[in-house]
Amino acid sequence: MRDFADIIALAAERKGGRQAIDEALATTPALPPQAVAAIPDDRILASMTRRIFNAGFSAKVIEAKWPAFEAAFENFAPPACAFMNDERFDALMANKAIVRNGAKIRAVQVNAKLLLDLASSHGTAARFLADWPDNDYAGLLAVLKDRGSHLGGDSGMRFLRDIGKPAFITTKDVVTALIRENAIPRPPTSKHDFATIQTTFNQWSQQLGLNLTEISRILAMSVGP
């Protein structure tokens, strides 16, 4: 693999210079751990839920309906969502103001229980997420997939970036760049593949001190138009 400075130069050539790269990166900044830890757990659950419902639906539709989601799920207070009974579930399924997808509504309950479990051992779920080391981000993705619901793959990665956690996302452009750099031979499908990507990102991060979000976005910009 070449040095990441060379990939930055390639991205800058495609995007119109290093300033253009820096301006693009500024639109999705990663937050320091203390800032992630300060996010209330109800906002963590809201971010999870919004990302889950965005998958397969128009983002504009979810945006328009989001105030109704907040009201329907009691502002995503984890205890209220975790202990949803059948009557409450039926009421949500009958609520025309939200997207009535039964599997995703149940996912809110499962994820609320996960957040309560994390809070019981770490003070808050946000603290757990903030303290997880960036050099094992792939391990955090595995936790979300194995213990949460609808948080595998793209949804889990985008949720983490939404809350400011440094995060790579295996978009088509990022995967194309990783294959180009001989980091992986094909699109990732397994924990082993993601561990390999993690190792590559860690090496690049050590070279220039960039975080996972910055590396991921620069890789994408080195491929896209």
GROMACS elastic network, one bead per residue, 0.5 to 0.9 nm:
[ bonds ]
;  ai    aj funct       b0    kb
    1     4     6  0.86144   500
    1   181     6  0.53584   500
    1   182     6  0.62769   500
    1   183     6  0.70050   500
    1   200     6  0.89838   500
    2     5     6  0.83057   500
    2     6     6  0.67704   500
    2     7     6  0.76695   500
    2   181     6  0.70933   500
    3     6     6  0.56365   500
    3     7     6  0.70927   500
    3   204     6  0.73275   500
    3   207     6  0.77152   500
    4     8     6  0.62595   500
    4     9     6  0.86175   500
    4   204     6  0.58683   500
    4   205     6  0.85467   500
    4   207     6  0.72906   500
    4   208     6  0.77167   500
    4   215     6  0.84766   500
    5     8     6  0.50475   500
    5     9     6  0.63039   500
    5    10     6  0.87470   500
    5   204     6  0.89708   500
    5   207     6  0.84220   500
    5   208     6  0.77709   500
    6     9     6  0.50142   500
    6    10     6  0.63060   500
    6    11     6  0.87332   500
    7    11     6  0.61894   500
    7    12     6  0.85097   500
    7   218     6  0.76197   500
    7   219     6  0.71320   500
    7   222     6  0.66886   500
    8    11     6  0.50684   500
    8    12     6  0.60439   500
    8    13     6  0.85556   500
    8    18     6  0.79201   500
    8    21     6  0.83663   500
    8   215     6  0.89668   500
    8   218     6  0.64715   500
    8   219     6  0.79381   500
    8   221     6  0.87650   500
    8   222     6  0.73822   500
    9    12     6  0.50199   500
    9    13     6  0.61531   500
    9    14     6  0.87078   500
    9    17     6  0.82297   500
    9    18     6  0.76465   500
    9   222     6  0.84972   500
   10    13     6  0.51395   500
   10    14     6  0.64138   500
   10    15     6  0.87095   500
   10   221     6  0.85395   500
   10   222     6  0.56846   500
   10   223     6  0.87159   500
   11    14     6  0.51432   500
   11    15     6  0.60432   500
   11    16     6  0.84341   500
   11    17     6  0.80559   500
   11    18     6  0.81694   500
   11    21     6  0.74144   500
   11   218     6  0.63854   500
   11   219     6  0.74028   500
   11   220     6  0.81900   500
   11   221     6  0.52313   500
   11   223     6  0.74201   500
   11   224     6  0.87407   500
   12    15     6  0.50665   500
   12    16     6  0.57048   500
   12    18     6  0.50115   500
   12    19     6  0.80718   500
   12    20     6  0.71990   500
   12    21     6  0.61704   500
   12   218     6  0.88196   500
   12   221     6  0.80829   500
   12   222     6  0.76518   500
   13    16     6  0.56450   500
   13    17     6  0.58401   500
   13    18     6  0.81320   500
   13   222     6  0.83773   500
   14    17     6  0.77317   500
   14   221     6  0.73970   500
   14   222     6  0.66769   500
   14   223     6  0.81541   500
   14   224     6  0.80294   500
   14   225     6  0.70023   500
   15    18     6  0.80551   500
   15    20     6  0.63378   500
   15    21     6  0.68585   500
   15   221     6  0.71535   500
   15   222     6  0.82075   500
   15   224     6  0.89226   500
   15   225     6  0.78596   500
   16    19     6  0.79216   500
   16    20     6  0.60660   500
   16    21     6  0.80354   500
   17    20     6  0.54725   500
   17    21     6  0.67251   500
   18    22     6  0.62426   500
   18    23     6  0.86133   500
   19    22     6  0.50473   500
   19    23     6  0.61008   500
   19    24     6  0.85508   500
   20    23     6  0.51041   500
   20    24     6  0.61698   500
   20    25     6  0.86508   500
   21    24     6  0.51682   500
   21    25     6  0.62374   500
   21    26     6  0.86970   500
   21   218     6  0.74665   500
   21   221     6  0.80866   500
   22    25     6  0.50909   500
   22    26     6  0.62133   500
   23    26     6  0.51595   500
   23    27     6  0.69806   500
   24    27     6  0.56028   500
   24    28     6  0.77043   500
   24   217     6  0.85702   500
   25    28     6  0.57597   500
   25    29     6  0.64730   500
   25   213     6  0.84016   500
   25   214     6  0.64424   500
   25   217     6  0.71940   500
   25   218     6  0.81353   500
   26    29     6  0.54388   500
   28   161     6  0.79806   500
   28   162     6  0.84187   500
   28   164     6  0.80177   500
   28   213     6  0.78801   500
   28   214     6  0.86078   500
   29   161     6  0.87596   500
   29   164     6  0.68559   500
   29   166     6  0.83429   500
   29   213     6  0.76081   500
   29   214     6  0.80385   500
   30   161     6  0.73083   500
   30   163     6  0.83999   500
   30   165     6  0.57649   500
   30   166     6  0.51631   500
   30   167     6  0.80370   500
   30   211     6  0.77374   500
   30   212     6  0.85639   500
   30   213     6  0.66165   500
   30   214     6  0.81955   500
   31    34     6  0.80395   500
   31    35     6  0.60083   500
   31    36     6  0.63895   500
   31   163     6  0.81295   500
   31   165     6  0.62213   500
   31   166     6  0.72893   500
   32    35     6  0.54631   500
   32    36     6  0.66334   500
   32    37     6  0.88357   500
   32   130     6  0.82244   500
   32   164     6  0.79515   500
   32   165     6  0.79101   500
   32   166     6  0.87404   500
   33    36     6  0.51594   500
   33    37     6  0.60712   500
   33    38     6  0.86393   500
   33   127     6  0.82709   500
   33   129     6  0.85768   500
   33   131     6  0.66217   500
   33   164     6  0.87950   500
   33   165     6  0.76608   500
   34    38     6  0.62378   500
   34   127     6  0.82196   500
   34   130     6  0.70537   500
   34   131     6  0.87352   500
   35    38     6  0.51622   500
   35    39     6  0.69493   500
   35   130     6  0.81589   500
   35   164     6  0.82423   500
   36    39     6  0.55933   500
   36   126     6  0.63699   500
   36   127     6  0.73374   500
   36   129     6  0.76235   500
   36   130     6  0.54516   500
   36   163     6  0.67384   500
   36   164     6  0.64048   500
   36   165     6  0.67683   500
   37    40     6  0.80507   500
   37   124     6  0.78499   500
   37   125     6  0.81414   500
   37   128     6  0.77072   500
   37   129     6  0.73416   500
   37   130     6  0.52798   500
   37   131     6  0.79093   500
   38    41     6  0.89435   500
   38   126     6  0.69683   500
   38   127     6  0.75677   500
   38   130     6  0.89806   500
   39    42     6  0.83715   500
   39    43     6  0.66069   500
   39    44     6  0.69482   500
   39   126     6  0.61627   500
   39   127     6  0.85738   500
   39   163     6  0.81223   500
   40    43     6  0.54109   500
   40    44     6  0.65709   500
   40   124     6  0.80508   500
   40   125     6  0.85584   500
   40   126     6  0.69909   500
   41    45     6  0.62553   500
   41    46     6  0.84791   500
   41    76     6  0.85669   500
   41    77     6  0.76372   500
   41    78     6  0.72284   500
   41   115     6  0.72837   500
   41   116     6  0.87883   500
   41   119     6  0.85114   500
   41   124     6  0.67440   500
   41   125     6  0.61441   500
   41   126     6  0.61089   500
   42    45     6  0.51279   500
   42    46     6  0.61168   500
   42    47     6  0.86290   500
   42    75     6  0.69847   500
   42    76     6  0.50499   500
   42    78     6  0.60505   500
   42   112     6  0.87644   500
   43    47     6  0.60193   500
   43    48     6  0.84715   500
   43    75     6  0.83793   500
   43    76     6  0.71728   500
   43    77     6  0.84166   500
   43   163     6  0.88411   500
   44    47     6  0.51761   500
   44    48     6  0.62529   500
   44    49     6  0.86386   500
   44    76     6  0.86948   500
   44   115     6  0.84529   500
   44   125     6  0.79421   500
   44   126     6  0.69689   500
   44   159     6  0.88104   500
   44   163     6  0.73486   500
   45    48     6  0.50246   500
   45    49     6  0.60679   500
   45    50     6  0.85161   500
   45    76     6  0.61120   500
   45    77     6  0.78507   500
   45    78     6  0.70972   500
   45   108     6  0.76025   500
   45   111     6  0.71561   500
   45   112     6  0.65654   500
   45   115     6  0.76675   500
   46    49     6  0.50861   500
   46    50     6  0.60187   500
   46    51     6  0.85333   500
   46    70     6  0.79311   500
   46    75     6  0.77154   500
   46    76     6  0.57996   500
   46    77     6  0.88098   500
   46   108     6  0.88765   500
   47    50     6  0.51740   500
   47    51     6  0.61631   500
   47    52     6  0.85615   500
   47   159     6  0.63164   500
   47   160     6  0.87461   500
   47   162     6  0.70713   500
   47   163     6  0.72092   500
   48    51     6  0.53498   500
   48    52     6  0.62147   500
   48    53     6  0.87698   500
   48   108     6  0.81963   500
   48   111     6  0.80239   500
   48   151     6  0.78092   500
   48   155     6  0.80719   500
   48   156     6  0.78288   500
   48   159     6  0.57112   500
   48   160     6  0.84855   500
   48   162     6  0.89047   500
   49    52     6  0.50338   500
   49    53     6  0.61463   500
   49    54     6  0.84275   500
   49    76     6  0.88488   500
   49   104     6  0.81298   500
   49   105     6  0.86566   500
   49   107     6  0.80423   500
   49   108     6  0.63294   500
   49   111     6  0.86028   500
   49   159     6  0.88105   500
   50    53     6  0.52541   500
   50    54     6  0.60040   500
   50    55     6  0.87873   500
   50    62     6  0.75238   500
   50    63     6  0.87767   500
   50    66     6  0.80774   500
   50    69     6  0.89315   500
   50   159     6  0.84879   500
   51    54     6  0.50222   500
   51    55     6  0.65554   500
   51   151     6  0.88245   500
   51   155     6  0.59749   500
   51   156     6  0.81314   500
   51   158     6  0.70846   500
   51   159     6  0.59628   500
   51   162     6  0.85414   500
   52    55     6  0.54644   500
   52    56     6  0.86633   500
   52   104     6  0.71070   500
   52   107     6  0.85229   500
   52   150     6  0.64274   500
   52   151     6  0.72445   500
   52   155     6  0.60589   500
   52   156     6  0.84869   500
   52   159     6  0.84398   500
   53    56     6  0.73005   500
   53    57     6  0.67049   500
   53    59     6  0.85702   500
   53    62     6  0.71342   500
   53    99     6  0.78525   500
   53   101     6  0.86364   500
   53   104     6  0.69541   500
   54    57     6  0.52117   500
   54    58     6  0.65234   500
   54    59     6  0.54880   500
   54    60     6  0.89403   500
   54    61     6  0.86372   500
   54    62     6  0.64700   500
   54    63     6  0.89622   500
   54   155     6  0.86610   500
   55    58     6  0.80825   500
   55    59     6  0.83198   500
   55   154     6  0.86846   500
   55   155     6  0.71429   500
   56    59     6  0.89078   500
   57    60     6  0.85292   500
   57    61     6  0.72185   500
   57    62     6  0.73731   500
   58    61     6  0.52030   500
   58    62     6  0.65891   500
   58    63     6  0.86760   500
   59    62     6  0.51758   500
   59    63     6  0.60570   500
   59    64     6  0.86250   500
   60    64     6  0.61482   500
   60    65     6  0.86026   500
   61    64     6  0.52178   500
   61    65     6  0.62457   500
   61    66     6  0.84974   500
   61    99     6  0.89885   500
   62    65     6  0.50720   500
   62    66     6  0.57399   500
   62    69     6  0.87621   500
   62    98     6  0.82107   500
   62    99     6  0.79257   500
   63    66     6  0.51832   500
   63    67     6  0.82132   500
   64    67     6  0.74811   500
   64    68     6  0.85928   500
   65    68     6  0.54312   500
   65    69     6  0.64279   500
   65    97     6  0.65628   500
   65    98     6  0.59843   500
   65    99     6  0.80220   500
   66    70     6  0.62671   500
   66    71     6  0.86916   500
   66    98     6  0.77242   500
   67    70     6  0.51175   500
   67    71     6  0.63844   500
   67    72     6  0.86367   500
   68    71     6  0.51168   500
   68    72     6  0.59613   500
   68    73     6  0.85080   500
   68    97     6  0.58733   500
   68    98     6  0.61440   500
   69    72     6  0.50585   500
   69    73     6  0.60218   500
   69    74     6  0.83870   500
   69    75     6  0.79193   500
   69    76     6  0.87576   500
   69    97     6  0.76887   500
   69    98     6  0.58318   500
   69    99     6  0.84505   500
   70    73     6  0.54588   500
   70    74     6  0.60775   500
   70    76     6  0.65941   500
   71    74     6  0.51879   500
   71    75     6  0.58665   500
   71    76     6  0.85335   500
   72    75     6  0.75676   500
   72    76     6  0.86850   500
   72    92     6  0.69269   500
   72    95     6  0.80321   500
   72    97     6  0.86450   500
   72    98     6  0.79010   500
   73    76     6  0.52482   500
   73    77     6  0.76859   500
   73    80     6  0.78344   500
   73    81     6  0.66569   500
   73    92     6  0.83653   500
   73   108     6  0.87803   500
   74    77     6  0.62415   500
   74    80     6  0.70109   500
   74    81     6  0.77346   500
   75    78     6  0.89911   500
   76    79     6  0.85654   500
   76    80     6  0.73859   500
   76    81     6  0.64748   500
   76   108     6  0.85943   500
   76   112     6  0.82724   500
   77    80     6  0.55025   500
   77    81     6  0.63282   500
   77    82     6  0.85843   500
   77   112     6  0.81188   500
   78    81     6  0.51618   500
   78    82     6  0.57578   500
   78    83     6  0.85306   500
   78   108     6  0.89674   500
   78   109     6  0.82176   500
   78   111     6  0.84125   500
   78   113     6  0.70884   500
   78   115     6  0.69760   500
   78   116     6  0.66686   500
   79    82     6  0.51272   500
   79    83     6  0.62358   500
   79    84     6  0.86705   500
   79   112     6  0.70702   500
   79   113     6  0.77382   500
   79   116     6  0.73590   500
   80    83     6  0.57556   500
   80    84     6  0.65265   500
   80   109     6  0.88113   500
   80   112     6  0.84669   500
   81    84     6  0.53916   500
   81   108     6  0.67100   500
   81   109     6  0.52313   500
   81   110     6  0.85530   500
   81   111     6  0.87218   500
   81   112     6  0.59193   500
   81   113     6  0.80069   500
   82   108     6  0.76311   500
   82   110     6  0.66494   500
   82   111     6  0.76271   500
   82   114     6  0.85699   500
   82   115     6  0.89878   500
   82   116     6  0.80907   500
   83   109     6  0.71546   500
   83   112     6  0.86345   500
   83   113     6  0.80977   500
   84    87     6  0.80844   500
   84    88     6  0.59298   500
   84    89     6  0.66149   500
   84   106     6  0.89465   500
   84   109     6  0.66991   500
   85    88     6  0.53341   500
   85    89     6  0.62889   500
   85    90     6  0.87289   500
   86    90     6  0.60715   500
   86    91     6  0.85369   500
   87    90     6  0.51381   500
   87    91     6  0.62450   500
   87    92     6  0.87609   500
   88    91     6  0.50375   500
   88    92     6  0.63245   500
   88    93     6  0.86922   500
   89    92     6  0.51266   500
   89    93     6  0.62396   500
   89    94     6  0.86972   500
   89   102     6  0.83829   500
   89   105     6  0.76786   500
   89   106     6  0.79470   500
   90    93     6  0.50010   500
   90    94     6  0.62603   500
   90    95     6  0.87060   500
   91    94     6  0.50937   500
   91    95     6  0.62384   500
   92    95     6  0.50012   500
   92    96     6  0.83945   500
   92    98     6  0.79714   500
   92   100     6  0.71207   500
   92   102     6  0.87743   500
   92   105     6  0.78249   500
   93    96     6  0.78928   500
   93    98     6  0.86069   500
   93    99     6  0.83781   500
   93   100     6  0.51624   500
   93   101     6  0.72752   500
   93   102     6  0.67460   500
   93   105     6  0.81465   500
   94    97     6  0.89612   500
   94   100     6  0.72931   500
   95    98     6  0.60983   500
   95    99     6  0.81157   500
   95   100     6  0.70899   500
   96    99     6  0.71216   500
   96   100     6  0.71478   500
   97   100     6  0.86151   500
   98   101     6  0.89197   500
   99   105     6  0.88754   500
  100   104     6  0.83399   500
  100   105     6  0.75424   500
  101   104     6  0.54952   500
  101   105     6  0.61483   500
  101   106     6  0.87141   500
  102   105     6  0.51020   500
  102   106     6  0.61855   500
  102   107     6  0.85408   500
  103   106     6  0.51876   500
  103   107     6  0.62102   500
  103   150     6  0.88479   500
  104   108     6  0.66040   500
  104   149     6  0.82850   500
  104   150     6  0.74482   500
  105   108     6  0.53321   500
  105   109     6  0.70758   500
  106   109     6  0.51881   500
  106   110     6  0.64458   500
  106   111     6  0.86947   500
  106   149     6  0.83904   500
  107   110     6  0.50204   500
  107   111     6  0.59820   500
  107   112     6  0.83445   500
  107   148     6  0.76841   500
  107   149     6  0.50825   500
  107   150     6  0.65570   500
  108   111     6  0.52190   500
  108   112     6  0.59871   500
  108   113     6  0.86400   500
  108   149     6  0.78390   500
  109   112     6  0.51051   500
  109   113     6  0.63415   500
  109   114     6  0.87361   500
  109   149     6  0.89067   500
  110   113     6  0.52302   500
  110   114     6  0.63782   500
  110   115     6  0.88617   500
  110   147     6  0.84567   500
  110   148     6  0.62719   500
  110   149     6  0.62012   500
  111   115     6  0.62337   500
  111   116     6  0.86407   500
  111   144     6  0.89330   500
  111   147     6  0.80770   500
  111   148     6  0.52376   500
  111   149     6  0.61997   500
  111   150     6  0.89188   500
  111   151     6  0.88856   500
  112   115     6  0.51031   500
  112   116     6  0.62888   500
  112   117     6  0.86709   500
  112   148     6  0.87853   500
  113   116     6  0.50747   500
  113   117     6  0.62010   500
  113   118     6  0.86609   500
  113   148     6  0.86461   500
  114   117     6  0.50766   500
  114   118     6  0.62235   500
  114   119     6  0.85662   500
  114   125     6  0.84239   500
  114   144     6  0.89302   500
  114   147     6  0.67895   500
  114   148     6  0.63763   500
  115   118     6  0.50640   500
  115   119     6  0.60240   500
  115   120     6  0.85642   500
  115   124     6  0.77772   500
  115   125     6  0.52754   500
  115   126     6  0.84668   500
  116   119     6  0.50041   500
  116   120     6  0.61434   500
  116   121     6  0.88979   500
  116   124     6  0.79407   500
  116   125     6  0.71456   500
  117   120     6  0.52112   500
  117   121     6  0.67815   500
  117   122     6  0.87466   500
  117   125     6  0.79713   500
  118   121     6  0.54655   500
  118   122     6  0.59023   500
  118   123     6  0.76267   500
  118   124     6  0.65570   500
  118   126     6  0.85677   500
  118   127     6  0.87400   500
  118   128     6  0.66798   500
  119   122     6  0.50766   500
  119   126     6  0.79795   500
  119   127     6  0.80291   500
  119   128     6  0.76908   500
  120   123     6  0.59358   500
  120   124     6  0.71720   500
  120   125     6  0.83429   500
  121   124     6  0.79154   500
  121   125     6  0.86988   500
  121   128     6  0.86193   500
  122   125     6  0.67294   500
  122   126     6  0.86856   500
  122   127     6  0.64331   500
  122   128     6  0.58519   500
  123   126     6  0.85457   500
  123   127     6  0.68784   500
  123   128     6  0.80872   500
  124   127     6  0.52272   500
  124   128     6  0.66901   500
  124   129     6  0.89771   500
  125   128     6  0.50750   500
  125   129     6  0.63979   500
  125   130     6  0.86227   500
  126   129     6  0.51336   500
  126   130     6  0.60188   500
  126   131     6  0.85423   500
  127   131     6  0.60022   500
  127   132     6  0.85451   500
  128   131     6  0.53690   500
  128   132     6  0.62925   500
  129   132     6  0.54118   500
  129   133     6  0.88218   500
  129   140     6  0.80553   500
  129   160     6  0.85743   500
  129   165     6  0.78000   500
  130   133     6  0.80450   500
  130   165     6  0.70138   500
  131   134     6  0.86813   500
  132   135     6  0.87494   500
  132   136     6  0.75409   500
  132   137     6  0.75144   500
  132   139     6  0.89314   500
  132   140     6  0.71370   500
  133   136     6  0.55802   500
  133   137     6  0.66707   500
  133   140     6  0.86464   500
  134   138     6  0.86064   500
  134   140     6  0.88383   500
  134   165     6  0.84608   500
  134   166     6  0.68671   500
  134   167     6  0.80571   500
  134   202     6  0.86136   500
  134   211     6  0.82068   500
  134   212     6  0.75378   500
  135   138     6  0.81263   500
  135   198     6  0.69952   500
  135   199     6  0.79498   500
  135   201     6  0.81973   500
  135   202     6  0.60062   500
  135   212     6  0.87670   500
  136   139     6  0.52586   500
  136   140     6  0.68201   500
  136   195     6  0.83362   500
  136   198     6  0.70072   500
  136   199     6  0.88186   500
  136   202     6  0.88963   500
  137   140     6  0.50551   500
  137   141     6  0.64047   500
  137   142     6  0.87562   500
  137   166     6  0.84099   500
  137   167     6  0.72908   500
  137   168     6  0.84937   500
  137   198     6  0.71414   500
  137   212     6  0.87612   500
  138   141     6  0.50560   500
  138   142     6  0.63924   500
  138   143     6  0.88639   500
  138   191     6  0.77891   500
  138   194     6  0.60166   500
  138   195     6  0.61735   500
  138   197     6  0.83998   500
  138   198     6  0.63052   500
  139   142     6  0.50221   500
  139   143     6  0.64286   500
  139   144     6  0.88704   500
  139   191     6  0.86306   500
  139   194     6  0.88824   500
  139   195     6  0.81241   500
  140   143     6  0.50169   500
  140   144     6  0.63672   500
  140   145     6  0.86267   500
  141   144     6  0.51993   500
  141   145     6  0.61791   500
  141   146     6  0.85601   500
  141   151     6  0.81291   500
  141   152     6  0.70482   500
  141   153     6  0.77814   500
  141   156     6  0.64739   500
  141   157     6  0.70559   500
  141   160     6  0.89769   500
  142   145     6  0.50643   500
  142   146     6  0.58996   500
  142   147     6  0.82659   500
  142   152     6  0.76139   500
  142   191     6  0.76996   500
  143   146     6  0.52120   500
  143   147     6  0.57074   500
  143   148     6  0.74703   500
  144   147     6  0.55013   500
  144   148     6  0.50326   500
  144   149     6  0.76283   500
  144   150     6  0.86851   500
  144   151     6  0.56993   500
  144   152     6  0.66432   500
  144   156     6  0.66820   500
  145   148     6  0.55478   500
  145   149     6  0.66991   500
  145   150     6  0.72230   500
  145   151     6  0.51929   500
  145   153     6  0.77060   500
  145   156     6  0.74318   500
  146   149     6  0.78510   500
  146   151     6  0.85483   500
  146   152     6  0.79689   500
  147   151     6  0.88883   500
  148   151     6  0.61022   500
  148   152     6  0.82780   500
  149   152     6  0.76506   500
  150   153     6  0.85997   500
  150   155     6  0.71224   500
  150   156     6  0.78537   500
  151   154     6  0.77394   500
  151   155     6  0.52736   500
  151   157     6  0.80791   500
  151   159     6  0.82276   500
  152   155     6  0.61484   500
  152   156     6  0.53419   500
  152   157     6  0.79386   500
  153   156     6  0.57525   500
  153   157     6  0.64855   500
  153   158     6  0.87832   500
  153   169     6  0.86619   500
  153   170     6  0.83662   500
  154   157     6  0.52080   500
  154   158     6  0.59911   500
  154   159     6  0.84090   500
  154   169     6  0.68183   500
  154   170     6  0.73010   500
  154   171     6  0.80722   500
  155   158     6  0.52468   500
  155   159     6  0.59705   500
  155   160     6  0.86425   500
  156   159     6  0.51226   500
  156   160     6  0.63217   500
  156   161     6  0.87761   500
  157   160     6  0.53284   500
  157   161     6  0.64345   500
  157   162     6  0.86777   500
  157   167     6  0.64489   500
  157   168     6  0.68528   500
  157   169     6  0.56588   500
  157   170     6  0.82727   500
  158   161     6  0.50723   500
  158   162     6  0.60004   500
  158   163     6  0.88094   500
  158   167     6  0.78099   500
  158   168     6  0.85095   500
  158   169     6  0.68274   500
  159   163     6  0.65377   500
  159   164     6  0.88473   500
  159   165     6  0.87577   500
  160   163     6  0.54436   500
  160   164     6  0.65129   500
  160   165     6  0.52337   500
  160   166     6  0.73567   500
  160   167     6  0.63421   500
  161   164     6  0.50377   500
  161   165     6  0.52656   500
  161   166     6  0.62195   500
  161   167     6  0.53903   500
  161   168     6  0.79279   500
  161   169     6  0.84943   500
  161   213     6  0.74863   500
  162   165     6  0.74618   500
  164   167     6  0.81801   500
  165   212     6  0.89489   500
  165   213     6  0.83021   500
  166   211     6  0.61682   500
  166   212     6  0.51700   500
  166   213     6  0.50769   500
  166   214     6  0.81598   500
  167   211     6  0.80046   500
  167   212     6  0.50700   500
  167   214     6  0.85119   500
  167   216     6  0.76511   500
  168   171     6  0.89285   500
  168   174     6  0.86850   500
  168   198     6  0.89863   500
  168   201     6  0.86200   500
  168   212     6  0.53517   500
  168   213     6  0.53070   500
  168   214     6  0.82397   500
  168   215     6  0.74858   500
  168   216     6  0.50051   500
  168   217     6  0.78410   500
  169   174     6  0.73644   500
  169   175     6  0.89753   500
  169   213     6  0.80726   500
  169   216     6  0.66038   500
  169   217     6  0.84775   500
  170   173     6  0.78420   500
  170   174     6  0.55815   500
  170   175     6  0.57504   500
  170   187     6  0.84852   500
  170   188     6  0.81282   500
  170   216     6  0.80992   500
  171   174     6  0.51736   500
  171   175     6  0.61245   500
  171   176     6  0.84602   500
  171   220     6  0.78408   500
  172   175     6  0.52449   500
  172   176     6  0.60664   500
  172   177     6  0.86514   500
  172   187     6  0.84998   500
  172   220     6  0.82528   500
  173   176     6  0.50058   500
  173   177     6  0.61881   500
  173   178     6  0.86478   500
  173   219     6  0.74027   500
  173   221     6  0.78298   500
  173   222     6  0.82947   500
  173   223     6  0.58416   500
  173   224     6  0.63885   500
  174   177     6  0.51023   500
  174   178     6  0.61990   500
  174   179     6  0.86703   500
  174   216     6  0.65156   500
  174   217     6  0.76924   500
  174   218     6  0.86150   500
  174   219     6  0.55212   500
  174   221     6  0.84534   500
  174   222     6  0.86954   500
  174   223     6  0.76970   500
  175   178     6  0.50141   500
  175   179     6  0.61642   500
  175   180     6  0.84770   500
  175   184     6  0.82869   500
  175   186     6  0.79342   500
  175   187     6  0.60936   500
  175   188     6  0.79413   500
  175   219     6  0.86535   500
  175   220     6  0.83280   500
  176   179     6  0.52259   500
  176   180     6  0.61309   500
  176   181     6  0.86971   500
  176   186     6  0.86207   500
  176   187     6  0.80701   500
  176   219     6  0.87859   500
  176   220     6  0.82877   500
  176   223     6  0.72814   500
  177   181     6  0.61949   500
  177   182     6  0.86648   500
  177   183     6  0.87412   500
  177   219     6  0.58957   500
  177   220     6  0.69011   500
  177   222     6  0.72010   500
  177   223     6  0.63034   500
  178   181     6  0.50935   500
  178   182     6  0.62930   500
  178   183     6  0.52290   500
  178   184     6  0.60713   500
  178   185     6  0.83719   500
  178   186     6  0.88262   500
  178   187     6  0.89090   500
  178   197     6  0.80616   500
  178   200     6  0.88682   500
  178   219     6  0.77351   500
  179   183     6  0.58101   500
  179   184     6  0.51682   500
  179   185     6  0.56296   500
  179   186     6  0.64522   500
  179   187     6  0.79194   500
  180   183     6  0.76313   500
  180   184     6  0.84416   500
  180   185     6  0.87405   500
  181   184     6  0.79049   500
  182   185     6  0.65486   500
  183   196     6  0.74981   500
  183   197     6  0.69164   500
  183   200     6  0.66202   500
  184   187     6  0.74327   500
  184   188     6  0.77337   500
  184   193     6  0.74586   500
  184   196     6  0.73411   500
  184   197     6  0.72582   500
  185   188     6  0.86714   500
  186   189     6  0.88269   500
  187   193     6  0.83408   500
  188   191     6  0.83586   500
  188   192     6  0.84653   500
  188   193     6  0.51263   500
  188   194     6  0.64802   500
  188   197     6  0.85052   500
  189   192     6  0.83022   500
  189   193     6  0.64023   500
  189   194     6  0.78157   500
  190   193     6  0.51444   500
  190   194     6  0.64968   500
  190   195     6  0.86532   500
  191   194     6  0.51075   500
  191   195     6  0.60654   500
  191   196     6  0.86080   500
  192   196     6  0.62486   500
  192   197     6  0.87135   500
  193   196     6  0.51128   500
  193   197     6  0.63618   500
  193   198     6  0.86481   500
  194   198     6  0.60378   500
  194   199     6  0.86045   500
  195   199     6  0.62626   500
  195   200     6  0.87134   500
  196   199     6  0.51547   500
  196   200     6  0.63874   500
  196   201     6  0.87639   500
  197   200     6  0.50756   500
  197   201     6  0.62022   500
  197   202     6  0.85621   500
  198   201     6  0.51229   500
  198   202     6  0.60678   500
  198   203     6  0.86391   500
  199   202     6  0.50896   500
  199   203     6  0.63005   500
  199   204     6  0.87908   500
  200   203     6  0.52046   500
  200   204     6  0.63859   500
  200   205     6  0.86140   500
  201   204     6  0.51151   500
  201   205     6  0.59726   500
  201   206     6  0.85789   500
  201   211     6  0.86780   500
  201   212     6  0.68014   500
  201   215     6  0.72517   500
  201   216     6  0.83772   500
  202   205     6  0.50099   500
  202   206     6  0.62130   500
  202   207     6  0.87766   500
  202   211     6  0.88884   500
  202   212     6  0.82057   500
  203   206     6  0.52636   500
  203   207     6  0.65444   500
  204   207     6  0.51575   500
  204   208     6  0.68567   500
  204   209     6  0.79923   500
  204   210     6  0.76691   500
  204   215     6  0.76904   500
  205   208     6  0.57318   500
  205   211     6  0.61283   500
  205   212     6  0.73348   500
  205   215     6  0.75019   500
  206   209     6  0.54541   500
  206   210     6  0.76082   500
  207   210     6  0.80501   500
  210   213     6  0.81773   500
  210   214     6  0.60755   500
  210   215     6  0.64125   500
  211   214     6  0.54082   500
  211   215     6  0.62988   500
  211   216     6  0.86316   500
  212   215     6  0.52101   500
  212   216     6  0.60034   500
  212   217     6  0.85698   500
  213   216     6  0.51544   500
  213   217     6  0.61504   500
  213   218     6  0.85469   500
  214   217     6  0.53004   500
  214   218     6  0.60855   500
  214   219     6  0.85388   500
  215   218     6  0.52014   500
  215   219     6  0.61194   500
  215   220     6  0.86668   500
  216   219     6  0.52176   500
  216   220     6  0.63812   500
  216   221     6  0.87793   500
  217   220     6  0.50294   500
  217   221     6  0.61768   500
  217   222     6  0.86315   500
  218   222     6  0.61487   500
  218   223     6  0.88858   500
  219   222     6  0.51373   500
  219   223     6  0.68513   500
  219   224     6  0.89650   500
  220   223     6  0.54352   500
  220   224     6  0.60921   500
  221   224     6  0.52655   500
  221   225     6  0.76672   500
  222   225     6  0.84512   500
